[in-house]
């Protein structure tokens, strides 16, 4: 449920980055233009239009929700297929950090045989992440904390599919390291490595 101070940002490939992004009638076009409107420490939502595909866009996640019950949410709006991120990804590296984030109903896809493209990669510290009802095709998910410095706490990976993961350097469907409090539940992995 949204909070009274939730800002909802809409993104569609038929949108325009000059739009304010605050309604389905005035969506931003690029993921980064939409993501830039999310506020640090607020339970803001970034919603991607179902049926749309973004190609080779990478979003560095840094916004945190207010709490575990008032999260930043990246999800979908409209009807049809999950929004697709083709040869792009959501990424957190050691220079960034975010917590209290939910990813819902996103299709991550890489070109088959292309190593290192697409997916979701969290290589940092943080807490309270949920990825649910998402589809990983020819790509996967990584959560990598640092046991000598900072763990990642409380990650839930629920009701997702990881399929047909293959590349010339070896396949990796999912990788979990230094995660304290990990729930992996009701997922499907088919040819995931």
Secondary structure, DSSP 4 states (H G I P E B T S, - for coil): ---TT--EEEE-TTS-TTS--SSGGG-BSSHHHHHTTPPTTS--EEEEETT-EEES-EEE-----SBTTB-EEEEEESSSSPEEEES-EEEE-TT----SEEEESEEEE--TB-TT-SEEEEES-EEEEEEES-EEES--EEEE-BTTTB-EEEEEEES-EEEEE-BTT---SEEEESEEEEEEES-EEEEE-
